[in-house]
Amino acid sequence: MIYLASVSSIKDVKPAESKHPRHLNIIFDSNDGIVESIVEFDTDESAQDWRRELLGAFHPSEVMYSNATK
């Protein structure tokens, strides 16, 4: 099934999986209830960028901390 979700409906982004670096596992609220879905990107880098941006929107202190430790 294909879902169309607005950013405001996203509840969480699951941790990255090393076996699927181009995938984002996103949990969001839909008309069917809470749904977990996979979004696949063309490159590892674009998936990483989107993950960082989404996590920054939901958990800014975690992103700031992870950037400070690099």
C-alpha positions in Angstrom: 0.0 0.0 0.0 1.3 3.5 -0.8 0.7 6.2 1.8 1.0 10.0 1.4 2.1 11.5 4.6 2.7 15.1 5.6 5.7 15.9 7.7 3.4 16.8 10.6 2.0 13.2 10.6 5.5 11.7 11.1 5.9 10.4 14.7 9.4 9.0 14.6 12.3 7.8 12.3 13.7 4.4 13.3 17.5 4.0 13.5 19.4 3.3 10.3 19.9 -0.4 9.3 23.4 -1.2 8.0 21.9 -3.8 5.6 19.7 -1.1 3.9 21.5 2.3 4.1 19.2 3.8 1.4 16.0 3.1 3.5 14.3 5.3 6.1 11.8 3.5 8.3 9.3 6.1 9.3 6.4 5.8 11.7 3.5 8.1 11.0 -0.2 8.6 11.8 -2.6 7.9 9.0 -6.3 7.4 8.5 -5.6 3.7 9.2 -3.9 4.4 12.5 -0.2 4.4 13.3 1.8 3.0 10.3 5.4 2.0 9.9 6.6 2.4 6.3 9.9 2.3 4.4 11.1 5.1 2.1 13.9 4.3 -0.3 16.3 6.9 -1.7 18.6 6.8 -4.8 21.8 7.1 -2.8 23.1 6.3 0.7 23.9 10.0 1.1 20.5 11.3 0.3 18.9 8.8 2.8 21.4 10.0 5.4 20.7 13.7 4.7 16.9 13.1 5.0 17.3 11.1 8.2 19.4 13.9 9.7 16.9 16.6 8.7 13.9 14.6 10.0 15.6 13.7 13.3 16.6 17.4 13.6 12.9 18.4 13.4 11.8 15.8 16.0 14.8 15.4 18.3 17.1 18.5 17.7 19.2 17.9 20.9 20.1 14.4 19.7 21.3 15.7 16.3 23.2 18.5 17.9 24.9 16.0 20.2 25.8 13.6 17.4 27.3 16.4 15.3 29.3 17.6 18.3 30.8 14.2 18.8 32.1 13.8 15.2 
